[in-house]
Amino acid sequence: MSFRISVGGAAADAVRSALPKLVADRIASGITAQDGALWGPAAEDEASKRLGWTEAVAVSRPLVGEIVALRDDLRAAGVDHIVLAGMGGSSLAPEVITRTVGAHLTVLDSTDPGQVRAALADRLATSALVVSSKSGSTVETDSQRRVYEQAFRDAGIDPVGRIIVVTDPGSPLDASAREAGYRVFNAGPNVGGRYSALTAFGLVPSGLAGVDIAEILDEAETIELSLAVDTDENPGLILGAAIAATSPRRDKLAIVADGTHIVGFADWAEQLIAESTGKEGTGILPVVLELGAPELAAPPADLQVVRLVDDAGDEVFPHGAPDEIRVSGTLGAQLLVWEYATAVAGLLLGINPFDQPDVESAKIAARGLLDQRPAPEPAAFVSNGIEVRGTPDVIGASSDLASALEVLFEELPADGYVSIQAYLDRVDHPEFAKLRDLIAARSGRPVTFGWGPRFLHSTGQFHKGGPAVGVFLQLTARTDEDLEIPERPFTFGELIAAQASGDASVLAAHGRPVLTLTLTDPATQLASIVDALG
Ligand SMILES: O=P(O)(O)OC[C@H]1O[C@H](O)[C@H](O)[C@@H](O)[C@@H]1O
């Protein structure tokens, strides 16, 4: 079986209550027929243009041969390393696909100068860069492309043979890439970024990195029919109801890898669910957890747990099932089932799951800072070399790092969450992720951890558009070694700093508590933060 699901407890009640109407209203066949009216009149225009993912398997088939041929050409030219420049929906699917099969792909979804510099220094002479952007105007991706073009030229390598572009037809990148002579793959504009896993966006980088992409499409194809039919066995309807129809609603969804062969699926699902549902003051907050996370020992009442297991069994409502959702299956099937389930969840929540109205606000704030270059706001205080800033509610009452953290957690409402946002080099400093479990144990509430600016294209929409119950801990770094962005008036260091403070200002404008810790030596200062947590 390519996909299995079992549900117990509140999720089982949710499925029993919501499923009959979803079947009677022919939601599954409606989604498959790309009926944009399903989400109501306000969403109809956008939804009608964003349902192309339901036919992605068939549309993408002809790409397989082209991608394999290009891979062979690149290998023949000595290329043995694929780097992907792309954000959010344009990088998370290739990341999970390549990690799952063990193919090597460097995912450069960062503007951290150290991380970009390290990628450039890694086998440049035998690297090819895939530049993936639907809109063709994402500043991170554009900056990464510029710096690679320059590096190739400086190394005497013609970028034309080493840069491959994936973009929507007619985007600014489509035009400039064709003019530059790059190999361009277009994907259908009727698929939004976060639903693009089975289009050129998921397939080109993965296929070039060596994945058998025909197999991923085969896996998805085996579940297509089950997803399209209006029956009470439809896994997309069951999963959508299980995550969105609990009563009272469990609006936080812990996603835990617990025996699955799929590596990193939760990060992909996080952006799909958070950006699709977190708007108009509602939404489902994905919380990516590892086994052993404090939240799993005694899940809070508003946290629904879904486990990605090896085999979820062949009964949807197994007798005596724990109060959880369990899913198993092939990667291709999982990708398509979760896309359907998210569209169904959007319907149950009464929102448009195809727009991202609050992502733009952080981009505008960052752009404003880069244009105006205001003098940096002085730190409220410095603790062990860590500069501490924050919203007045957090900073006004604190005098040291420990009290600032304490005040931040005191601001947590009973149904709140903590968001840790680490604008750091995630390759060099993966150890910062351990703060998640520590803060979950300390705060007693669900905690999300995101690397900046990557999370801005994932949970960033939820932070601003979802329920206003988050408190935010930003970690930034002061860099000594910056990196120019060719023909841009700002550097990578200035860009990442503007992205962090731009997002902080938007969160503050939404009335959310923000604590920003600027590290001058990340390698040693993590210990000070851990100490301050007590
Ligand atoms: O593919 P791009 O146009 O560069 O967009 C990359 C990402 O940007 C924004 O954050 C969107 O909200 C995401 O859905 C998208 O995946």
The ligand as an ORCA input file, in Angstrom:
! r2SCAN-3c Opt
* xyz 0 1
  O       9.780     30.369     -5.773
  P       9.828     31.785     -5.326
  O       8.945     32.674     -6.132
  O      11.241     32.285     -5.265
  O       9.267     31.836     -3.866
  C       9.860     31.209     -2.778
  C       8.895     31.286     -1.614
  O       8.604     32.675     -1.437
  C       7.542     33.063     -0.605
  O       7.887     32.923      0.731
  C       6.292     32.275     -0.829
  O       5.379     32.629      0.146
  C       6.606     30.784     -0.809
  O       5.434     30.043     -1.037
  C       7.621     30.493     -1.873
  O       7.890     29.125     -1.940
*
